[in-house]
């Protein structure tokens, strides 16, 4: 039995009392955090239930997706306008160059 006890104490290291103290401090910290979370998360009568916020969140996501689609369309239109303006610029430069040659 003495061999087994020596083996068990040698496994804990040179400072078993310090290790137990640190373990107790850590366990108390976990317990205090858990009970504080339960205390703070108690239902208050003036709060809005979370399930009521689901529908507005989905509506918001739909609105954002719709706005993104409008922005894509506007970007495509602006790219077409830019291409048209570049074509007009080239045409005007050609007209200007021909008028200088006369």
VEXBATOR-915883 format. One record per residue: x, y, z of N, C-alpha, C in turn. Coordinates in steps of 0.001 Angstrom, whole numbers, padded with zeros to 6 digits, always signed. Layout:
XYZXYZXYZ ...
***
This chain:
+000813-001192+000000+000000+000000+000000+000862+001262+000000 +002012+001201+000666+002893+002364+000709+003404+002716-000676 +003663+001716-001488+004137+001955-002850+003085+002666-003684 +001824+002286-003516+000726+002898-004254+000523+004346-003810 +000603+004621-002515+000453+005983-002001+001592+006869-002484 +002823+006343-002468+003962+007131-002948+003813+007444-004432 +003317+006459-005166+003118+006664-006599+002061+007747-006847 +000975+007722-006084-000090+008707-006239+000392+010105-005879 +001130+010255-004799+001638+011574-004406+002727+012063-005344 +003511+011171-005915+004539+011606-006862+003894+012089-008160 +002705+011594-008471+001987+012014-009673+001503+013461-009544 +001136+013896-008336+000612+015252-008149+001693+016307-008215 +002925+015968-008051+004002+016937-008126+004450+017384-006754 +005367+018344-006698+005932+018751-005419+005013+019627-004567 +003963+020212-005143+003121+021149-004397+001648+020754-004473 +001252+019651-003843-000155+019217-003953-001121+020175-003268 -000732+020814-002187-001629+021740-001498-001887+022969-002367 -000852+023467-003012-000992+024614-003910-001874+024247-005110 -001700+023058-005623-002521+022622-006749-003992+022516-006351 -004268+022022-005153-005649+021936-004675-006227+023337-004481 -005418+024267-003957-005887+025641-003760-006235+026289-005101 -005381+026105-006105-005661+026674-007436-006907+026032-008029 -007064+024715-007855-008252+024029-008341-009513+024598-007690 -009464+024822-006377-010630+025381-005688-010946+026792-006178 -009932+027605-006413-010153+028967-006916-010794+028925-008296 -010292+028062-009153-010853+027949-010506-012292+027448-010449 -012563+026460-009632-013918+025935-009508-014873+026993-008944 -014408+027784-007969-015243+028862-007439-015529+029903-008522 -014519+030223-009343-014723+031183-010432-015749+030695-011431 -015686+029419-011772-016667+028853-012699-018066+028880-012071 -018156+028520-010803-019451+028533-010112-020018+029959-010040 -019175+030925-009683-019636+032309-009576-020098+032846-010926 -019379+032504-011985-019775+032952-013318-021099+032334-013732 -021267+031055-013461-022512+030375-013841-023698+030943-013078 -023554+031163-011792-024692+031687-011023-024965+033136-011365 -023954+033898-011699-024185+035285-012104-024943+035324-013421 -024596+034417-014340-025309+034347-015610-026777+034029-015410 -027079+033149-014470-028474+032825-014199-029190+034002-013562 -028498+034726-012700-029094+035875-012041-029363+036990-013042 -028383+037249-013939-028534+038349-014884-029524+038051-015992 -029713+036777-016320-030582+036455-017441-032027+036234-017024 -032383+036591-015825-033760+036432-015371-034700+037265-016234 -035886+036740-016487-036839+037428-017353-037325+038708-016680 -037251+039776-017400-037757+041063-016909-039093+041332-017599 -040038+041915-016913-041364+042102-017512-041373+043111-018660 -040408+044028-018723-040438+045054-019756-039636+044673-021001 -039046+043500-021051-038255+043101-022210-039144+042450-023261 -038664+042481-024501-039384+041881-025615-038885+040452-025786 -039763+039481-025898-039309+038099-026107-038525+037972-027412 -037524+037088-027405-036658+036937-028565-037411+036438-029794 -038430+035628-029609-039124+035079-030769-039897+036150-031521 -040197+037276-030864-040864+038373-031574-039908+039105-032503 -038622+039029-032239-037643+039736-033057-037273+038971-034324 -037733+037744-034444-037364+036930-035603-037976+037497-036877 -039250+037818-036877-039913+038311-038082-039313+039629-038559 -039107+040637-037696-038464+041858-038185-037060+041618-038733 -036346+040677-038155-035004+040392-038663-035083+039808-040065 -036035+038909-040296-036197+038345-041634-036648+039411-042620 -037525+040299-042187-037949+041397-043060-036768+042286-043414 -035920+042523-042444-034738+043342-042690-033808+042673-043694 -033616+041376-043547-032754+040650-044479-033338+040716-045891 -034650+040569-046020-035285+040674-047333-035105+042074-047921 -035270+043097-047083-035087+044466-047554-033656+044725-048020 -032699+044207-047267-031294+044394-047650-031003+043668-048962 -031554+042468-049139-031352+041733-050389-031976+042481-051562 -033147+043060-051343-033809+043831-052400-032995+045074-052759 -032463+045748-051742-031622+046925-052007-030362+046534-052775 -029783+045379-052439-028588+044920-053149-028908+044650-054613 -030072+044073-054883-030470+043815-056273-030656+045126-057032 -031262+046126-056397-031407+047441-057029-030037+048049-057319 -029114+047895-056403-027771+048440-056617-027077+047741-057788 -027267+046427-057911-026676+045715-059052-027238+046231-060366 -028560+046452-060397-029186+046995-061611-028650+048394-061918 -028540+049232-060894-028023+050583-061102-026588+050549-061593 -025791+049623-061074-024410+049506-061521-024361+049114-062989 -025210+048187-063405-025246+047779-064811-025656+048954-065698 -026656+049720-065270-027100+050882-066043-025983+051915-066133 -025303+052173-065016-024211+053151-065035-023058+052692-065923 -022793+051394-065968-021745+050894-066860-022133+051106-068320 -023415+050902-068643-023878+051157-070014-023764+052641-070355 -024136+053497-069419-024027+054945-069637-022573+055337-069843 -021685+054777-069048-020262+055080-069186-019749+054638-070553 -020158+053468-071014-019735+052991-072336-020273+053905-073425 -021513+054362-073294-022093+055275-074280-021353+056604-074297 -021031+057118-073127-020286+058383-073061-018894+058252-073675 -018251+057124-073465-016938+056911-074073-017063+056857-075592 -018131+056231-076096-018353+056182-077543-018605+057585-078084 -019378+058390-077359-019626+059778-077775-018332+060579-077757 -017512+060356-076764-016236+061076-076660-015349+060750-077858 -015280+059477-078213-014471+059069-079369-015018+059690-080640 -016356+059688-080791-016973+060275-081988-016689+061773-082062 -016794+062477-080945-016513+063921-080928-015045+064218-081231 -014149+063377-080744-012733+063566-081046-012470+063363-082537 -013135+062379-083144-012978+062160-084582-013499+063353-085373 -014647+063878-084968-015220+065048-085649-014285+066243-085509 -013727+066434-084312-012810+067551-084086-011555+067410-084946 -011011+066213-085004-009823+065992-085820-010093+066204-087307 -011246+065788-087795-011582+065990-089205-011800+067455-089500 -012380+068192-088565-012627+069617-088814-011294+070386-088816 -010303+069956-088128-008984+070616-088153-008255+070354-089450 -008528+069210-090059-007855+068872-091311-008381+069699-092477 -009556+070264-092422-010149+071016-093518-009581+072359-093625 
***
